[in-house]
Amino acid sequence: MAWNGTDFVKELGDIEKLLAFNPNQGLQEGLVKALLTKCDHSQLTAGDYCAMLEKVDHSTLTDELKTILKDSLLLRASTGTTNEGGSAIVKTPQTLVNLPAYLTKAEMMDVMQGNLYDVPHIIIRRLSALGVKSLKETTKRAAVALIVQSIMWHGKSKPSADEIYGLAQQIGLLFAAHKPSGCMVSGLKKYPHLPTDLDKDWLSRAYPKDPPSMVDLPQLFELGAQCPMRSTSKLLSSCSKTKLQPLVDKVEDRLLELFKSLLGGNWQAALQGGKESSSSGAKITFFDHVKDGNHGPGDGMQGLSKEDDPPALQQKGHAAGSGNLSLEEYEKQAMIEVQEKTKNGRNSNKQGTGQKDKNPMKKQGTGKKNKNPMKKQGSGCDVCENPNFAGMRHDMKQAVKQAIASCTAYGALVQQLPAKSLAGADLNIPCINLASLIQGMYAAGGYFYQMLNHVHEASPSSIGSPWRGVLYSDEVHPGNQLSSQGRKVWAVYFSFLELSPKLLSNEHHWFTLMAVRTELVQKVSAGIGQCLRLLLESMFANEFGNPEHGLALKRPSKSIRLFFTLAMTLQDGSAQKHTYSNRQDAGSRVCMLCKNIFSLRSKSSEDDVKISAKHLTWDACHQATDDELLESWERMESRHRTESKSKFQQWQQACGWSFSPHALMMSTVLRSLNVLRPASQYCFDWMHSLCSMGVLNCIILWVLEATGKAATFHDYLQLWQWPKAQKAAALHKLFSQEKMKAHRKANYIKCSASEVLAISKPLEYFLHTCCPSPDDTLAKEACLSWLEVLAILIACTLQLPPAGLLLQTVERALSLTVAAGWGDQMAPKFHWCLHFEACLSRFRCMPACWTLERKHKSVRKYGTATSNTTNFEQGLLEETNAEQLALLSSDTPFRAGPHLLQPHPVSAKVMAQLLQSNIVSESDSCNCSKECRLASGAVLHTGDVVLHHAAADNESPIPFCCGRLQWLIEVDGYVAGVVSRCEYVSHDAVKQVAKWRIAGEALSIMQVDAFLCSVVYNNNAGILTTLLPRHLCNSMA
């Protein structure tokens, strides 16, 4: 029900009763102000005003408050303020913080050079035309900051905080009194930073004549922070009163009076503006920040050009407001500082001579209280001890926004994608503009600039041979895994196969493009499939640049054109299911790519054999093509329009799809660009298939149960030592009696993928040496075959296997698994392994997700700490990408070859040992490190047992030697390792093992290039037994 005069009379009566209990002056003013605010948002008649004025006359309020109330009501009655004005009630507050971008070019010229008195009216008229009906504090701050900047552009000094506060009050009243006319657009809850993110139709209606200027003024945000909006602001002087003041008859008169006081005696000339006033002003620098006109939302959306600059822009001068001020103006500034110091009570803490310190909590010698010293007074570093260091908690947020704002070459870095919900409503999904991100990092120089140039020179891209992009998506759970699922997110990463396995093993070379809460994805039609569809459409149908046609990456010293397309989607089974809307395990088609695999559940025990046990060879699986999969969706679309609901459900089961018109497979844009190729782009992730609740988790349990060797294997694992890079600790505990009970209940080994990888080599040797019983032959051979599949895939990063070897090994492993009696327990992941060979031959590599699991740490770190859950997705994207921008734009040099990690000068003790061993001389400049990265990407640590190339005079039958890595040093740019030598004893190529004898304390120095890898080993009475990687066994005699 609308608020009217009767409500006013009742409310004022209640105020009188309340004041009878507590006649406090501050309470009176607050209640009266709240009462007037309600009048601002009401549509009142003349009769309402009469009744309200009579009630005020007969009230028990003070004469001062009565006068204020009556003057305010008469003003509202004369201006006709109703809910049709600028202060109309809206459901949600409206925010517009970048006002200059939304003003037209002509309006900006008026703000810079025109009549100062017209500037507030220009701003309010523009806000009204944009559909703004509620002047939120942030919007008012932006308007006031622009007016203050306009005053300085006209050659005047910056107003004081008290004067700015008065200006803000008048702007609020002027907005409330404004009557909008001819508004052709609906208001928005939050206006984007630049109008380019708005719909073209909305812009054409909001700007029927002149387009927005697209001006970006970063200095306004800093200026706005110095503009007090509230009476409680610390910026205001102590003598500033916040009482309600009687208003003049018209808001315009009050505004004029305010400008007179601001501009001083020469107020008339300043208000007139023009060249005379602006010529004495400061240089206006915002045109340096105008976005490229080619990036606008359509024709005519160009920023202001240099040719159109007014004379004030074409001259050199001091920064705005920093010119030679008069003595009076300096005195005003000094007075403000004195008042601030008095207000903050800085002098009150001084202790007089001989006076006893009454506060023992003060920090000795500073005169400041020692409450929460780590937060308020720093930790003792030079930065914290600096008296000018403010330590504001928003500094990091401001740094993030500046980093994000620096990447806009191909449009805004963070974009909002319009998605459809299950209910048909509109949703916004934030994502990263990959083109702008890459250009921003390239233009910043540093590590990424060097790395990209190096890789592009080795493997140049062209329109006929673009780089192969790889897209990865997975769910991440920030925070406590056992707590609420509210922060669980879908993360999407992107990189290029041309970066090589070494560079792809660095998580910082993968770009986070999307991080959307699962809770929100579940509301989206087609789920993550629609999100990826919108992401890819925005990437390859970008109006600013199609990467398939080349992205211009520019820097003053060099520029390249990068061509790339989407070649691979790397996913686990769950992500594949949600991305392509394939029913998978829940449907009758467990494999999207095999068109002949179809099975309905039956009560008959004869049909209970798992699908993975029925199709054991590649030839038994009929592969679907890209066109066949896309045509299947076309047929589903036709059936969706014509078939009954029950019959359509049957079709979905038969085809294995969960149909949605918004699914990824329904994108006509991506199909027309030949970007959507579901069969040829898909790559099965072998890490999830084998090691993460995968094939080997099951096989390891089954073989230990079949052989009865779980307890023996528990003790056996304690004999081995792992390279430090694997961080393997107490792996034997996985096979304790308590753990084995849990494994049997789950029917697989419950451990991480890295733990499966760590125990694979000891398990292989254990089966060769500790399981001689012929009754266990089938189980043992089945497990050894799967371990060989894992070894081939690991070696792919260093040496591609012969064509057909991987498929042959997988088919043999599947046959042995069925022969061992485990066919009825084989999950779909067993079948996925048949596709490994096709993926390897198509992409010439088999990337795994070990790196991307590490990449999740960044999402978990910021996702756990984020408190703003209403803006969770955008905040998470900004934080993760700002961190990546900082890392990849750093001055750290890119090193393609082997190099030390975190080198530092050697200690005196180590230097003495090196001198004693004649490894270095006293004149050498020597650094050392505990770890180094090889050309293959592997990391060696001091203390590891390593294999290295044998010398020319090597007499052993194998082409490599063994030693323990003692030091890693860099002498005048020469990177080397110091090892204690071992003597060859024996080897076995079948068991993939070699034995060595420790040869005393003799040391050898060699280039890091000579190192091959670190190995798992055990030491038994001076004999080292090393478990060899598969690719080295091929070179053994």
N, C-alpha and C positions, 0 to 999 in steps of 0.2 A: 504494500500500500504506500502511496506517495506521502511524503512528509509535507504538512501544510501549516497554516497559521495556528490551528487548534493545538497541534503538537508543540509548536513553539511556546504557546501560553502555558501548557502543562509542564514543559521542560523547564521554563523559567521559574515556575512555582516550586518545582523540585529543587532547583538550584538555591532558592531562598531558604528552603528548609534545611538543606545541607550546610549552607553557610551559617545558619543559626547555631549549629553544633561547633563549627570551627571557622570563625570569620577571618581566615588567613588571606592576606592580600594576594599572594602568589596563587592560592587556590582559586580565588575569585577571577583573576585574569585568565587562568587556564580554562575554567568552565565557560567563561564568556567567549573565549576564542573558539572552543569546540562548538558552542551554540551557533556562532556565525558561520563556521565551516559547514554545518548542516544547511544553513540558509543558502550557501553557495551552490549546493547540489539539489536544490528544490525548485519546483515551478510554482511560484506564488502569485496570487491575484492581488488586486488593489485592496479588496476586503481583508485579505490575510495581513497585509502590511498595516492597515488601520488597527486591527485587533492587536497586532504585535506591538505597535507603538504605544497604544493605550496601556497594555500590560507593563511595558517598561516604565511608563510614567508613574504607575501605582505600585511599583515594586519597592522593596526595601534595600535595593542596591545603593552604593555610594553615588553621589552626584557625578563623579568622574566617570564611573562605569556606565551610568545612564547616558551620559553625553556620547560616549564612544559607541554604545549600542544604537542610539538613535541616528547618529551620523552615518554609521555603517548601513543601517537598514534603508535610510533615505538614498544613499548612494546606490544600493542594489536595486531599489525601486526605479531610480532615474535611468540606470544603465540597462535595465530589463534583463538582468542576468538570470538565465534559466538553465535547465539541463541540456539545452541545445548549444550552450556556449562551450568554450574551451575546457571547462572543468566538468563536463558531463561525466556521470558515473559510468565506469566500465568494469567488466568482470575481473580483468587482470591489469596491473599497471603496465604502461607502455614505456619502452626505453629506446632512445635514439641519442647516441653519444658522439657520432661523427657528423656534426651539423654541416661543416663546409662542403662535404661531398654531396649533400642533398640540396644545397642551394644551386641555382642556375648560375651560369657565367655572369649574366647581367647583375644578378643579386650580389654575387661576390664582389663585383666591381663597385657597387654601391656601398657595400660594407667597408671596402678599402678606402674609397675616395669620396663617397657621397656625404650627405648630411648625416651627422652622427645621431641626430634625434630620430631619424628614420630607421636606424639599424634594428632596434628592438621590434618595430612593427614589421620589418622585412622578415625577421626570423619567425615571428609568431604567425604571420600569414603563410609562410612556407610549412610550418608545422601543421597548421590547420589543413592545408591542401594535401598533406600526406596522411591525413586521417588521425592525427594525434589528438586525443580528447582528454588525456590525463597527463599533467606535467609532473612526471616522476622526478625525484631529486636529482638523479643522474642526468636527466634531460635538461633540467633547469641549470645544472652546473655547466653543461656544455654550452648552453645559450649565453650564460653570463660570462664564461671564459672567452667566447667569441666577441662579445661586446667589449670586454676589457682589452682584448687584442686589437680591436678596431680603434679604440681610444689611443693605444700606443702607436698604431699605424698612422694616426693623424698627428704624430709628433708630440703627444702629451705623455707625461710620466704615468706609471702604473698607479691606479687609485689605491688608497689604504684598505685594509681588511674591513674596517667599519663602513667605508664608503661602498665597497663591493657588496657587503651584506645588505645595505639599504637598496642597492640596485637590484639584488636578487628578490627582495621583497616586492619591489615595484613590478618586476617582470612577472611574478606570480599573479599579481592583481591585474596586470594588463592582459595576461593570457585568459584569466577568468572572465574579463569583461568583453573579450573579443567574440564576435558573432561570426562563425564560419559561413561562407557562402560558396556554393558551387563545388563542394568537395566531391570528386568523382571516384574515389577509391575508399576501400574499407581499411581501417587501421590495423596495424600489426602489433603483436605483443612485444616483439623485439626486432628492431630494424637492424639489418646487417651492417657491418663496418663500411662497406661500399655498396652502392645501389646495383652493382653488376650482379650481385647474388639474388636479385629480385626478378620476378617474372616480367617478361617483356611487355605483356599486355597491361600489367599493373603499372609499369613505368610509363607506357604511352598515355594512359589515362591520367596519371599524376602529373605528367609533364606534356601537356598537349602542344606547347609551342617550343620552348627551349629545353634541351636536355640537362640533366644534372652536371655540375662542373667536375665531379669525381676528384675534387681536391682533397688531399690528405695532409693534415697538419699535426704531426706528432707532438709539437710543442704545446698544443692546446691541452693535452692531458696533464702535463706538468703544471701548466697555468691553472687548470681547473682545480688541482689539488690545493692551490693557494687561495681559493675562493670560498669563503665560509657561507654555508647555506642555512645553518641552524644557529639559533641564539646561544647555544651552549658551546659553540666552537671555541677552541683554544686560541684561534687566530685573532679573535676580537679582543679589543683592549678592555682593561678592567673597568673603565668608566663607561663602557657602552651599556646602555640599558635595553632590556628586551620587553619593556612594558608596551601595552597596546597604545598607539598614538592616534589622536584624532586625524582623520583623513580630510584632505581638501575635497572640494566638490567633484573634481574629475581626476581620474588616474593620470591622464596626459599632463595635466598641470603639475601634479606631483613629480612626474618623470622629468618634465622640463626644469623644475626647480633643482632636481637632483643633478642634472647635467650642468646646470649653471655652477653648482658648488664643486663639481668635479673638474670643470675646465677652467675655472678661475675667471679673471677679468676679460680675457679674450675669447669668451665662450661663443659669441656670435660668429666669429670667423671660423672657429673650430667646427661649429655645427654645420656651417655651409660646406665644408670639405673642399674638394677640388685640388688642383695642382699646387696651389699656394700652400695649403696646409700639409699635403702629403709630401711635398718636396723637402720639408725640413724633418720629416720623419725618418724612421729607420728603414733599413733594407728589408723587404718582405721576401722571405725565403721559401714560402710553401710551394711554389711552382716546381721546386726540385723534387717534390714528393708526389706530383700528379701522376697517376697511372697512365700507362701507354694507352693511347686512344684505340688501338687495335684490339684491346682487351675489353672493350665495353660491351654492353648487352645487345647492341645492334647499331644500325647506321646512325650517325650523328652523335654517338656517345663518346666523343673525344674530350680529353682534358683540355685545359687552357694551354695555348701554345705560347712560345717565347715572343712571336711577332705581336701577339695581343697584349703583352705585358704593359701595364701603365708605366709612366715615367718613374714612379717610385720603385719599380722593379728593375729598372735598367741602370741604376746607379749603385755605387758601392757605398757602404756606410757601416756604422756599428750595429750590433745586435739590438733588437727592439728594446726600447726602454733603458739602454745602457749608455746613452750618450752623455755629454756634459750637462749635468743638472745644476739648477740654481741652488744657492745656499739654503734657501727656504725648503726646497725639496729634500736636500740632504738632512736637514734638521728634522723634517717629518719622519724620514726613515729611521734616524737615530732615536727619535721619540718612541717609535713603534718598538724598536728593540729594547729600549729601557723598560717600557710597559710590559713587554713579554717577559723580561727577566724578573720584574717585580711580581708579575702574575704567577709565574712558575715557582716563585719562592726561592730563587737561587741564593739570594743574599741572606735569607733567614737562617741558613745553616752555618753561617760564619760564627766561630767561637771567639769570644773576647779574650783579652789577655788576662791570665789568671783564672779564667772561668772554668769550672769543672764540666767535663763532658757528661751530659745527662743521658745520652743514648749510647750504651755500650755496643749496639749492633752496627754502629758506623764502621765503615772500612777505614783502617788506619791511614791517615795522610791524605784522604780524598775529600773528606767532608760530605760523603754521600752514604746513604744507607746501604747496607750490604744484603738487602733482600733479593733473593734469586740472582746472585752475581753472575752466573753463567749466561743468563739471558740478557740482563740489563747492562753488565759491565764487561762482558767478554771473558775470554779464557786466557788472556795475557799476551796474545799475539800482537804484532805491530798494528794490524788493522783495528783490532778492538780497542787498543790503547789510544788510537787517534781520536782527539776530542771532537773532530768533525764527523766521525762515523756515527750515523744515526741508528743503524741496525734494524731498519724497518722490516717487518715480516713480509711486506708485499714486494720487496726488492726482487726476490726470485720470481714471483709471478710476473712482475714487469719485464724481467729479463726474458722470460718465456715468450711473452707477447711480442717483444721486439724481435726475437729470433723468428717467430712465426711470420711477423709482418715483413721480414726481409726476403721472403720467398714468394713472390707474386708475379713472376715473369709470364707464366701461363695461366693466370687467374689466381684467385685466393687459394692459399695453401690448404686450409680447412674448408671443405665444402659440405653443404647440406643436400643430401639426395632425397627426393620426394618418393616415399614408398607407400604402398597400400596395405592396410591392416586386414585381418580376417573379416572384420566387420565392415570393410569398405571405407574406413576413415583414412585421412592423410596423416602420415608419420614422416618425420625427418630423421635420416640416418647420416651421421657425420662421417666423412672419409677424408683421406689425404690426397691432394692433387700431386700425383707422382712426377709429372713433368716440371711443375714449379719446384718441387723438392730437389730434384736432381740438378736443375739449373741453379738453385740457390746454393747448394753445396759446392757445385763446380765454380761458381762465381766467387765464393768465399776463399778459394784457393786452399792451400794446406794439403792434408793427407789425401782426401778424396780426389782432389784435382790431379794430384800426381798419380794416384792409383788408376783412375779412369783413363788418363792419357796413356799410361803404360800398357794397359790391357787393350785399349782401342788400337794402338799402334801394332800390337802383336796379332790382333784379330779385328781388323776394321769392319765396320758395319756399312751396309749400303741398302738401297731400296730393293735390290734383288737378293741380298744376303743379310737380312736384319739379324740383330742379336735375338737370342731365344730367351724370352722372359719365362720365369717359373713362379707360379702362384701357389701359396700354401695357406691352408686354413685349419684351425683347430680350436677347441675350447680350452680356456684357461680359468683356473679358480684362484683368484687372489685371496690372501688372508688364510685363515685356518680352514684346512680342507674338511674338517668335521663340523664346521659352523654352518650358518645360513648360506643358501645358494644364491642370495640376492646380488652378489658381486661377480658371479660367474660370467665370463665374457667370451664371445667369439672373436678371436684374433686372426687377422689376415696379413700375411707378409708377402713381399715380392723381391725378386732378385734376378740375376742373369746367369745362365749356364756358362757363358764365356768367361766368367770370373775364375773358372777352374776350381777343382775341389779344394785346393789350399785356401783360396780366398773365401769360398763359400763356407768353409769351416769356421770362419769368424762371424759371430752373430751380428756384429755391427755392419756387415755388408748386406744385411736383409732389412728392408724398409717396412715399417709398420704402417699399413694403409687403412686399417679399420680395426676398431675395438668396440664391439657392441654387446651390451649385456644380453645374456641368454633370455632373461625375462622379457626384454623388448623384442628380441628375434622371434620368440614364440608368438608374439602378437602380429607379426608380419606375415602376410600371405606368402606361402612357399618358403618361409623361414630364411635361412642364410642363403638359399638359392636366389631369392629376389635381391638380397643385399649385394651378392657378388655380381648379379646381372647389372644392377645400377652402377656398381663400381667400375666394371669393365666398359660399360657404355660411356660413362663419363671420361674414362681413360682414352678410349680409341675413337670416340665420336666427339672429342673435345673441339669446340669451336675455335680455340686458340692455337691448336696444333695437334695433328695426328702423328703419334710416334712411328707408325708404319711409313709415313712420308718424311720422317726425320725431325728431330728436335734440335734446334740451334742452341748449343751450349757455349756461352761466350764469357770470355775474360779478356782484359786488355792485352795480355801477352799472348793469348792463344784462343782459338775457337775451333770446335768440331761440330759435326752433325751426327747425332746418334739415332740410328734406326733400330726399332725393336718391335716385336710382336709377342703374342702369347703362344708359347710352344708347349708348355707343360703345366698341368695341375697336379701337384704333389699332395696327397692326402691319405689319411688312414680310412678304414672302412666306414666309421661313423660320419666323418666329414663328407665322404663320397655320397653316402646315403642322403644327407640333408642338402648337399649342393645340387645334385642332379635329380632330386626327388625320386630316387630309386628305392624301392621298398626293401630290397636286400634280404637280411635274415628274416624279417617279418613277413616277407612275401614268398611267392613261389619261384621267383627268379632271384637267386642269391648272387648272380654275377651279371652286371649290366652289359658286359662286353661279349658274353657267350650266349648266343641267341637260342641254342638248342638245350640249354640247361633249364629244366622246368620240372618241378616236382610238387605235388599236392600231398599233404599229410594224410596218412591212411592208418586205420586201426589194425591193419594186417601187419604181422611181424615181419613178413617177407619184404615189405616195402619200407622197413624202418632203417635201411642202410643210409648213411649220410651221403649227401650229394657229392662231397669231396672224395668219398671212397668209390663212387661210381665212375667218375671221369678222371682217370689217372694219367692220361697222355694229352699232349697238345693237339694231336690229330683228331682226338675224340671231341674236341670243343670247336664249334663252328663260330668264327669271329664275326661280329657285326661291324659294319662300316659306319662312318660319320653320317652319311646320307640316310642309311637305314634307321639309325636312332632318331634323327630329326624328323624323318617321314612318319615314324611311329607316333611322335608327338602331334604332328599335324592330324593324324587320324584320331587321336584322343581328343583333340580340340573339336573336331567335327562331331564325334560321339557325344561330347559334353553338351552340345546344343540340341541333339536329336533324341538321344536315348533316355530311357527312364532312369531314375536314381538307382534302383536296385541293379539294373542291367549294367549301368555305367560302373558301379562298384565291381561287378564281375570282370568287366573289361580292364579295370585298373589292376586287379589281381592277375589276370592273364598276361598283361603286358609288363607288369612289375613297376608301374609308375604310380605316383601320387599326384594327380593332375592339379594344376593351378594355372590360370591364365597369366600369372605374374612370375612363373618359374623361369629359371635361367634358360631352359631349353626352348622357351617360347619367345626369345628375344629376336625379333626380325632385324634389329639394328646390327647385332653382332653377326648374324648370319649373312647379311648383305656385305659386311666388311670381311667376311671369311675368317673371323676371329673365333667363332664357336665351332670347335671340332671335337666333340666329346670323346670319341674313340681314340683318335690319334694323339690327343693332347694328354690323355690320362696316364699317370705313372703311379704304380703301387708303391707305397712306402715300405721298404723291406725291414726297417727297424721295428715298426709296429707289427708287421706280419710275422716276424720271427721272434722278437725279443720282448715286446710289450704285451703281456697276456696272449702271446702268440704261439707259434708252432713249437719253438724250443722250450717254452715254459711247460708245455704239456709233455713233450718227448722226454725231457730230463726227469720229470717225476715218474713217468711210465717205465723208463729203463731202470731207474733205481729201485722201483717196486718189483720189477720183473727179476732183477738180479739179487735183490735183497741186500744191496751194498750201501744203503743210505748212511748207516752209522760209520762204515769204513770210509766213505767219502768225506764225512764230517771231519774225521781225524786227518785224512789225507790232505785236505785243503790247507791245514795249518803248517804244512811243510814248505809252502811256496811264498815267494815274494813277488810283488807286482811293481811295474813302473809307477813312479809317483804321480804321473799325469792321470792315471786311471783312478786314483784316490780310492782304491779298494781296501776296505778295512773290515776285518772279522767276518769274512764271507762264510766261514765254516758254520757260523751261527744260523745260517739259513737252513741247515740240515740237522738241527738239534731235534730231539724227540718232540718237543712242544710245537716247533715249527712244522715238522712233518705231519702232525695231526691236522693242522690248518691247511696244509697243501693237499692232503688227501680229500678233505672236505670240499675244497674248491676244484679239485681235479687238475690243478696246475701249480707250478712253483710260484708263490706270491712274492715277487721281488721286482726291482726296477730293471729297465732294459740294460742299463750300464752294468748291473750285477750279472745278468745273463752273459753279456759280452766278456766280463772278467773271468768267469768260471769256465768258459767254453774251451780254452786251450788245456787247462789242467784236467778237465773232464775227458777230453779226447785221449790224452796220455793215460789217464786212469783206466779207460775202457780197453786200451791196448795191453796194459800191463797187469791189471788187477782183476780182470774178468775172464779167466781162461775156460770157464765151463762151456761145453758145447751146447748145453740146453739154452744158453742165453745168446746164441749166435745171432738169431734173427733180430732180437731186441737191440743188441749191441750194434749190428750193422745198420739198422734203421737210424739209430741215434748218430752214428758216425757219418752217415750220408747227409743228414741235416746239418751237422757241424761243418761238413765240407761245403754245403751250400752257403753257409754263413761266411766261411773263409774266402770263398770266391767273390762274394759281394764286398767284403772288406777290402780285398786286393784290387777291386775295380778302380779305386782312386789312384793306384800306382801302375797297374798293368791290366789291360782288358784281356779277358780270357778268350781262347779260341772260339770261333762261332759254333754254337750248338752245345758247348760243354755245360753251360749253366742249365739249359733245358734238360739235357741228358741226366745230369745229377739230380735235378728235382724229380723227374719221372722215376728214377731209381729209388729215391727216398720215399715217394708216395707208395710205390709198389711194396717196398719193404715194411712200411708202416701198416699196410693192410695185411701183409703176410704175418706180421708179428701179433695180429689179433686186435689191433686198435682201430679198425675201420669204422666201428660204430660210434667212436668218440671224436672223429675228425670234424673240426669246425670249418666254416668257410675260409678261414685264413690259410688252411692247407691248399685250397684250390687256387688262391691268389698267386701262389708261388709259381704256377705254370705260366703266368704272364710276365715273369721277370725277364726272360730271354727276349721277348718282343720289345719290352721297354728299353732294354740295354742296346739292342740293335737299332732302335729308332732314335734314341737320344745320344748314343755313344758314351753314356755315363749312367750311374745309378745313385743319385743323391739320396741321402738318408736324413732323418730328422733329429739327429743328436744335437746339431747346432741350433735348431729351432726350439728344442726343449730348453736350451740355455737362453734363447731369445725371450722365452716366456718370463724370465726373471724380471725383465724391465717392466712388463705389463703387471706382474704381481707386485712389484715394489711400489709403483705409483697407484695401482688399483687398490691396494690395501690402505694406503695413506689418504686417499681422496675422501673428503668429507662432503663435498658438494654433489650429492647423488642426483639432484635435479638436472645437473649439467655434466653428468659423469662421463659420458662418451667423449664429448669434445675436450673436456679437461684432461682425460687420460691420453688422448691423441696428442694434444699440445705438449704435455709433459714428456712423453716418450720420444717424440720427434725433436723437441728442443734439446734433449740430452744427446740424441744421435747427431744433430747438427753441430753441437759443441765438440763431440768426439771426432767426427769426420772432417771438421773444418779446422782442427788444431794444427799446430806447426810440426807435429810429429812426422818425420820423413817416412815416405813409403819405401819399403825394402822388399824387393822381389825375391832375393836370394836368402840363404840362411843367415840368421843374425841373432844376437843376444837379446833377451827380453829384460827390460829394466836394468841396464848396466850401471855400474857404479865403480868408483876407484877401489883398488884392492887394499886390503888391510896390511899393516906392517908384517903381521905373522905370515900371511899368505905370500907376500912379496919375498920374505926371507926364504921360504920353502922353494919358491920358483927360482930364486937366485942360486940356492944350494944345488938344485937339480939342473942348473945351466939352461933353463928354459927361456929366461929373459935376462937382460942386462940392466944395470942400474940406470942407464940413460933412456930406457924404454918408457913410453907413456902407456900404462897398463890399466885396463878396466876389467871387471869380472862380473859374473852373474850366476845365479843358481839355475837358470834355465835358458834354453835357446830354442828357436823354431827352425826346423829344417826346410829345405826347398819343397818337400812333399806336404808340409803343413804340420807334421808331427812335432811334438814338443819333448825335448830331453831335459832331464833334471840331473844335477850332480848327485852321485850316489847310485844312479841307475846302472844296471848291467846292459851294455850296448854292443851292437854288432857294427863293424866297420869294414870297409874294403881292405882286402889283404894287400900287402906289399908285393912288389914284383918277384922277390925272392922267396915268397911263401911256399912252403913244402907240403902243406896240408891238402887233402883232396877236395876241399871246399873253398870257394873263392872269397871268403870273408873270415874275419877274426873276431875275437871277443875280448872285452875288457870292462873294468869298472870305471865309470866317469868320475874323475876327482875334481877337476876345475874346468870352468868355461871362461876363457879370457879373450880379450881383444887388445892386441898390441899394435899400435900405429895403424889401425884399420884392418889388421889381419885377425880374423875370427878363428879361434882354434879351441880344441879340447885337449885336456891332459887326462890320460887313462893309465890305469895300472894293467899291465898286459896279462893275458891268460894263454896257456898252451893248449893246443888241440889234443883231444883224447880220442873221441869217436863221434859218429853220427848215424842216424837212421832216417832215411828219407820217407819211409812209409809212416813211421810214428812221428815224423816231423820234430826231431829232437837232436841236439848236439851237446856233447859233454866236453868240458874244459878243465884244466888244472890251473889254479892260481899260481902265478910265477913270481912270488915274492913281492918286493916293493919297487920293482923296476917300472919306471914311468916312460910314457911315450907322448909326444905332442903331434897333433895332426889337424889339418883344416876341418872345419865343421862339415864341409862338403863330403868328407870321407865317411861320415856316420850314416848308417842305414836305418836303424830303429833301436828302440829299447825293447827288452824281452822279459817275459815271466821266467823266473829261475828258482832253483833251490840250491843250497850249499850243504854238502854232506862231506865233512872231513876234507875240505879244500877242493872238492870236485864240484864244479858248477854244472848243473843240468839245465839247459836253456831250451825253452819251447819256441820253435821257429815259426814265423809267419809263412803262409802258404807260398807267396810269390818268391821267397828265397829258396824254398825247397826245390823249385823247378831248375835252379842253377846248380844243384848239388850232383856230384858224380854218383 
